[in-house]
Amino acid sequence: MCDEIICRCEEVTRSEIEAAIEDGAVTMNELKRFTRAGMGLCQGRTCRRLTERILAEKTGVPLGEIAPSTFRQPVRPVKAEIFE
């Protein structure tokens, strides 16, 4: 049986995230440190919601109360005029 990949950039599986929660990770930042989920090129844009849902499901904390993880600056510069 194949394990579901949650974070494609870092190839983190659902079972790795669940194991990190069992080992004591209770916040998104802790999951990020334990597993590297959300630390790849996309900075969690692909896996953040799935990871938050797994954390809420396993800890019993409502999804709306899960604090997002921190982000780093974009890998590539973005022109400010794009946001105007």
PyMOL commands that set and color helices and strands:
alter all, ss='L'
color gray80, all
select helices_A, chain A and resi 14-22+28-35+48-59+63-65+80-83
alter helices_A, ss='H'
color red, helices_A
select strands_A, chain A and resi 5-7+12-13
alter strands_A, ss='S'
color yellow, strands_A
deselect
rebuild
show_as cartoon
